Amino acid sequence: TMRETVIQSLIISVKLTIAPIAISDNFHEIRIVAMAALMILFPFIPVAQH
């Protein structure tokens, strides 16, 4: 469905954002980015479940 495609693209974009930081071994930055990603994705989660 369209929503699944949107969710998959969001997940991919998050992975692409986190991957370079994970390579740099800076866990503090990973935590910040992960929190930012959750804040960005959170509004989409209830929409996707319906």
Gaussian input, Z-matrix of N, CA and C with variables (Angstrom, degrees):
# hf/3-21g

backbone

0 1
 N
 C     1     B1
 C     2     B2     1     A1
 N     3     B3     2     A2     1     D1
 C     4     B4     3     A3     2     D2
 C     5     B5     4     A4     3     D3
 N     6     B6     5     A5     4     D4
 C     7     B7     6     A6     5     D5
 C     8     B8     7     A7     6     D6
 N     9     B9     8     A8     7     D7
 C    10    B10     9     A9     8     D8
 C    11    B11    10    A10     9     D9
 N    12    B12    11    A11    10    D10
 C    13    B13    12    A12    11    D11
 C    14    B14    13    A13    12    D12
 N    15    B15    14    A14    13    D13
 C    16    B16    15    A15    14    D14
 C    17    B17    16    A16    15    D15
 N    18    B18    17    A17    16    D16
 C    19    B19    18    A18    17    D17
 C    20    B20    19    A19    18    D18
 N    21    B21    20    A20    19    D19
 C    22    B22    21    A21    20    D20
 C    23    B23    22    A22    21    D21
 N    24    B24    23    A23    22    D22
 C    25    B25    24    A24    23    D23
 C    26    B26    25    A25    24    D24
 N    27    B27    26    A26    25    D25
 C    28    B28    27    A27    26    D26
 C    29    B29    28    A28    27    D27
 N    30    B30    29    A29    28    D28
 C    31    B31    30    A30    29    D29
 C    32    B32    31    A31    30    D30
 N    33    B33    32    A32    31    D31
 C    34    B34    33    A33    32    D32
 C    35    B35    34    A34    33    D33
 N    36    B36    35    A35    34    D34
 C    37    B37    36    A36    35    D35
 C    38    B38    37    A37    36    D36
 N    39    B39    38    A38    37    D37
 C    40    B40    39    A39    38    D38
 C    41    B41    40    A40    39    D39
 N    42    B42    41    A41    40    D40
 C    43    B43    42    A42    41    D41
 C    44    B44    43    A43    42    D42
 N    45    B45    44    A44    43    D43
 C    46    B46    45    A45    44    D44
 C    47    B47    46    A46    45    D45
 N    48    B48    47    A47    46    D46
 C    49    B49    48    A48    47    D47
 C    50    B50    49    A49    48    D48
 N    51    B51    50    A50    49    D49
 C    52    B52    51    A51    50    D50
 C    53    B53    52    A52    51    D51
 N    54    B54    53    A53    52    D52
 C    55    B55    54    A54    53    D53
 C    56    B56    55    A55    54    D54
 N    57    B57    56    A56    55    D55
 C    58    B58    57    A57    56    D56
 C    59    B59    58    A58    57    D57
 N    60    B60    59    A59    58    D58
 C    61    B61    60    A60    59    D59
 C    62    B62    61    A61    60    D60
 N    63    B63    62    A62    61    D61
 C    64    B64    63    A63    62    D62
 C    65    B65    64    A64    63    D63
 N    66    B66    65    A65    64    D64
 C    67    B67    66    A66    65    D65
 C    68    B68    67    A67    66    D66
 N    69    B69    68    A68    67    D67
 C    70    B70    69    A69    68    D68
 C    71    B71    70    A70    69    D69
 N    72    B72    71    A71    70    D70
 C    73    B73    72    A72    71    D71
 C    74    B74    73    A73    72    D72
 N    75    B75    74    A74    73    D73
 C    76    B76    75    A75    74    D74
 C    77    B77    76    A76    75    D75
 N    78    B78    77    A77    76    D76
 C    79    B79    78    A78    77    D77
 C    80    B80    79    A79    78    D78
 N    81    B81    80    A80    79    D79
 C    82    B82    81    A81    80    D80
 C    83    B83    82    A82    81    D81
 N    84    B84    83    A83    82    D82
 C    85    B85    84    A84    83    D83
 C    86    B86    85    A85    84    D84
 N    87    B87    86    A86    85    D85
 C    88    B88    87    A87    86    D86
 C    89    B89    88    A88    87    D87
 N    90    B90    89    A89    88    D88
 C    91    B91    90    A90    89    D89
 C    92    B92    91    A91    90    D90
 N    93    B93    92    A92    91    D91
 C    94    B94    93    A93    92    D92
 C    95    B95    94    A94    93    D93
 N    96    B96    95    A95    94    D94
 C    97    B97    96    A96    95    D95
 C    98    B98    97    A97    96    D96
 N    99    B99    98    A98    97    D97
 C   100   B100    99    A99    98    D98
 C   101   B101   100   A100    99    D99
 N   102   B102   101   A101   100   D100
 C   103   B103   102   A102   101   D101
 C   104   B104   103   A103   102   D102
 N   105   B105   104   A104   103   D103
 C   106   B106   105   A105   104   D104
 C   107   B107   106   A106   105   D105
 N   108   B108   107   A107   106   D106
 C   109   B109   108   A108   107   D107
 C   110   B110   109   A109   108   D108
 N   111   B111   110   A110   109   D109
 C   112   B112   111   A111   110   D110
 C   113   B113   112   A112   111   D111
 N   114   B114   113   A113   112   D112
 C   115   B115   114   A114   113   D113
 C   116   B116   115   A115   114   D114
 N   117   B117   116   A116   115   D115
 C   118   B118   117   A117   116   D116
 C   119   B119   118   A118   117   D117
 N   120   B120   119   A119   118   D118
 C   121   B121   120   A120   119   D119
 C   122   B122   121   A121   120   D120
 N   123   B123   122   A122   121   D121
 C   124   B124   123   A123   122   D122
 C   125   B125   124   A124   123   D123
 N   126   B126   125   A125   124   D124
 C   127   B127   126   A126   125   D125
 C   128   B128   127   A127   126   D126
 N   129   B129   128   A128   127   D127
 C   130   B130   129   A129   128   D128
 C   131   B131   130   A130   129   D129
 N   132   B132   131   A131   130   D130
 C   133   B133   132   A132   131   D131
 C   134   B134   133   A133   132   D132
 N   135   B135   134   A134   133   D133
 C   136   B136   135   A135   134   D134
 C   137   B137   136   A136   135   D135
 N   138   B138   137   A137   136   D136
 C   139   B139   138   A138   137   D137
 C   140   B140   139   A139   138   D138
 N   141   B141   140   A140   139   D139
 C   142   B142   141   A141   140   D140
 C   143   B143   142   A142   141   D141
 N   144   B144   143   A143   142   D142
 C   145   B145   144   A144   143   D143
 C   146   B146   145   A145   144   D144
 N   147   B147   146   A146   145   D145
 C   148   B148   147   A147   146   D146
 C   149   B149   148   A148   147   D147

   B1=1.4658
   B2=1.5260
   B3=1.3065
   B4=1.4600
   B5=1.5215
   B6=1.3358
   B7=1.4688
   B8=1.5222
   B9=1.3350
   B10=1.4607
   B11=1.5194
   B12=1.3409
   B13=1.4564
   B14=1.5207
   B15=1.3334
   B16=1.4636
   B17=1.5236
   B18=1.3236
   B19=1.4696
   B20=1.5232
   B21=1.3288
   B22=1.4612
   B23=1.5229
   B24=1.3330
   B25=1.4610
   B26=1.5255
   B27=1.3397
   B28=1.4654
   B29=1.5246
   B30=1.3249
   B31=1.4664
   B32=1.5224
   B33=1.3327
   B34=1.4613
   B35=1.5237
   B36=1.3329
   B37=1.4654
   B38=1.5223
   B39=1.3359
   B40=1.4700
   B41=1.5238
   B42=1.3369
   B43=1.4646
   B44=1.5268
   B45=1.3338
   B46=1.4587
   B47=1.5215
   B48=1.3377
   B49=1.4603
   B50=1.5223
   B51=1.3324
   B52=1.4666
   B53=1.5287
   B54=1.3376
   B55=1.4627
   B56=1.5347
   B57=1.3429
   B58=1.4722
   B59=1.5253
   B60=1.3259
   B61=1.4623
   B62=1.5278
   B63=1.3270
   B64=1.4616
   B65=1.5225
   B66=1.3395
   B67=1.4648
   B68=1.5274
   B69=1.3380
   B70=1.4645
   B71=1.5299
   B72=1.3489
   B73=1.4672
   B74=1.5220
   B75=1.3240
   B76=1.4609
   B77=1.5223
   B78=1.3285
   B79=1.4660
   B80=1.5210
   B81=1.3350
   B82=1.4647
   B83=1.5316
   B84=1.3303
   B85=1.4675
   B86=1.5224
   B87=1.3231
   B88=1.4669
   B89=1.5243
   B90=1.3337
   B91=1.4604
   B92=1.5260
   B93=1.3350
   B94=1.4666
   B95=1.5302
   B96=1.3292
   B97=1.4643
   B98=1.5256
   B99=1.3361
   B100=1.4613
   B101=1.5282
   B102=1.3219
   B103=1.4585
   B104=1.5259
   B105=1.3315
   B106=1.4643
   B107=1.5266
   B108=1.3327
   B109=1.4626
   B110=1.5270
   B111=1.3394
   B112=1.4633
   B113=1.5220
   B114=1.3314
   B115=1.4616
   B116=1.5279
   B117=1.3537
   B118=1.4678
   B119=1.5319
   B120=1.3353
   B121=1.4611
   B122=1.5218
   B123=1.3398
   B124=1.4652
   B125=1.5250
   B126=1.3525
   B127=1.4766
   B128=1.5302
   B129=1.3402
   B130=1.4602
   B131=1.5211
   B132=1.3301
   B133=1.4619
   B134=1.5359
   B135=1.3520
   B136=1.4693
   B137=1.5280
   B138=1.3260
   B139=1.4649
   B140=1.5255
   B141=1.3261
   B142=1.4569
   B143=1.5259
   B144=1.3174
   B145=1.4619
   B146=1.5253
   B147=1.3108
   B148=1.4618
   B149=1.5236
   A1=110.58
   A2=116.11
   A3=121.13
   A4=110.82
   A5=116.61
   A6=120.16
   A7=111.16
   A8=117.16
   A9=120.20
   A10=110.68
   A11=116.20
   A12=120.84
   A13=110.59
   A14=116.26
   A15=120.74
   A16=110.24
   A17=116.29
   A18=120.67
   A19=110.26
   A20=117.08
   A21=120.82
   A22=110.89
   A23=117.22
   A24=120.41
   A25=110.70
   A26=116.66
   A27=120.32
   A28=110.54
   A29=116.45
   A30=120.68
   A31=110.21
   A32=116.80
   A33=121.25
   A34=110.44
   A35=116.50
   A36=120.01
   A37=110.82
   A38=116.65
   A39=120.27
   A40=110.33
   A41=116.88
   A42=120.68
   A43=110.54
   A44=116.62
   A45=120.41
   A46=111.32
   A47=116.23
   A48=120.31
   A49=110.85
   A50=116.55
   A51=121.25
   A52=111.87
   A53=117.52
   A54=121.90
   A55=113.87
   A56=120.09
   A57=119.68
   A58=112.33
   A59=116.42
   A60=120.58
   A61=109.79
   A62=116.26
   A63=120.22
   A64=110.13
   A65=116.56
   A66=121.44
   A67=110.31
   A68=116.08
   A69=120.23
   A70=111.74
   A71=117.14
   A72=122.10
   A73=112.95
   A74=116.91
   A75=119.61
   A76=107.48
   A77=116.28
   A78=121.05
   A79=111.91
   A80=116.64
   A81=119.64
   A82=109.62
   A83=116.66
   A84=120.75
   A85=110.34
   A86=116.88
   A87=120.34
   A88=109.84
   A89=115.42
   A90=120.03
   A91=110.46
   A92=116.48
   A93=120.94
   A94=110.21
   A95=116.10
   A96=120.43
   A97=110.60
   A98=116.19
   A99=119.79
   A100=110.68
   A101=116.44
   A102=120.53
   A103=110.40
   A104=116.34
   A105=120.58
   A106=110.15
   A107=116.24
   A108=120.68
   A109=110.63
   A110=116.47
   A111=120.29
   A112=110.90
   A113=116.66
   A114=120.70
   A115=110.31
   A116=115.98
   A117=120.54
   A118=109.97
   A119=116.82
   A120=121.22
   A121=112.73
   A122=117.24
   A123=121.54
   A124=113.89
   A125=119.54
   A126=118.91
   A127=112.97
   A128=117.79
   A129=120.96
   A130=111.88
   A131=117.02
   A132=120.56
   A133=112.12
   A134=120.08
   A135=119.28
   A136=112.23
   A137=116.75
   A138=121.15
   A139=109.62
   A140=116.08
   A141=120.83
   A142=111.55
   A143=117.40
   A144=120.57
   A145=112.04
   A146=118.23
   A147=120.70
   A148=111.92
   D1=171.65
   D2=-179.54
   D3=-63.37
   D4=-42.49
   D5=-177.70
   D6=-63.88
   D7=-39.49
   D8=178.64
   D9=-62.53
   D10=-39.11
   D11=178.55
   D12=-64.04
   D13=-41.82
   D14=179.21
   D15=-64.37
   D16=-44.14
   D17=-179.85
   D18=-62.25
   D19=-44.32
   D20=-179.50
   D21=-62.63
   D22=-41.09
   D23=179.53
   D24=-66.89
   D25=-35.98
   D26=177.03
   D27=-65.92
   D28=-43.10
   D29=179.40
   D30=-62.44
   D31=-43.30
   D32=179.55
   D33=-62.08
   D34=-43.76
   D35=-179.24
   D36=-64.33
   D37=-37.18
   D38=177.11
   D39=-65.47
   D40=-43.45
   D41=179.14
   D42=-62.21
   D43=-42.25
   D44=179.53
   D45=-65.45
   D46=-29.02
   D47=178.71
   D48=-76.10
   D49=-40.55
   D50=-175.25
   D51=-79.04
   D52=-33.94
   D53=-174.03
   D54=-53.70
   D55=-50.15
   D56=-179.40
   D57=-62.60
   D58=-32.72
   D59=-179.95
   D60=-73.86
   D61=-36.77
   D62=177.81
   D63=-63.42
   D64=-37.72
   D65=178.70
   D66=-64.80
   D67=-33.61
   D68=-177.99
   D69=-77.17
   D70=-5.11
   D71=176.62
   D72=60.12
   D73=30.26
   D74=177.84
   D75=-104.96
   D76=92.63
   D77=-172.64
   D78=-68.36
   D79=-28.65
   D80=178.29
   D81=-63.60
   D82=-42.17
   D83=178.48
   D84=-66.67
   D85=-39.05
   D86=178.90
   D87=-58.95
   D88=-42.45
   D89=-178.66
   D90=-63.36
   D91=-42.14
   D92=179.72
   D93=-63.94
   D94=-46.24
   D95=-178.78
   D96=-65.55
   D97=-39.95
   D98=179.54
   D99=-62.60
   D100=-42.47
   D101=178.09
   D102=-64.47
   D103=-42.31
   D104=178.79
   D105=-62.55
   D106=-42.46
   D107=179.57
   D108=-62.65
   D109=-41.55
   D110=178.57
   D111=-63.27
   D112=-41.15
   D113=179.89
   D114=-64.18
   D115=-36.54
   D116=-179.44
   D117=-72.90
   D118=-42.06
   D119=-174.67
   D120=-79.37
   D121=-26.82
   D122=-172.96
   D123=-51.80
   D124=-43.91
   D125=179.86
   D126=-63.63
   D127=-25.13
   D128=-177.79
   D129=-81.44
   D130=-23.98
   D131=-173.66
   D132=-62.36
   D133=-48.52
   D134=179.13
   D135=-62.80
   D136=-34.40
   D137=179.03
   D138=-65.22
   D139=-41.84
   D140=-176.46
   D141=-68.01
   D142=-29.01
   D143=-175.69
   D144=-75.98
   D145=-21.35
   D146=-176.66
   D147=-89.15

